């Protein structure tokens, strides 16, 4: 029997690879997790971009600007994670 430390598939141990393959499919609605995270990221990014533009044009408080910037950063990270999940699932 081979231990999980010795079997590595492109930087991911075999156990972690099996867990990602097992849990990368959502139970609700039959939508894969990578597509759900990608759509969520796009929607959050669009909402934060609208708030960012409204903040620049309407001169709202400074905290709204920070929230919209961090929201766009969070959405970008979510889109990146969805890309990683999609590539791992296709291995």
C-alpha positions, 0 to 999 in steps of 0.5 A: 500500500502506498502512503499519501505522502509518496503519491503526488499528482501535480502537487496534490496528494492522492487523498486530497485529489480524491476529496476534491473530486468527491466534494466538487459537485454540489448536492443542490440543483445538480450544479457543479461547485466550480460553476456556482462559485464562478457565477457568484463571483461574477455577480458580486464583482458586478455589484461591487463595481456598480457601487465603486462607480457610484462612490466615485460619481456621487462622493459617498462615504469612504467606507463604501469605497473600501467595502466595494474594493474588498468585495471586488477582491473577494469576487476575484479570488472566488473566480480564481478558486472556481478556475482551480476547481474546474482544472482539478476536476478535469484531471 
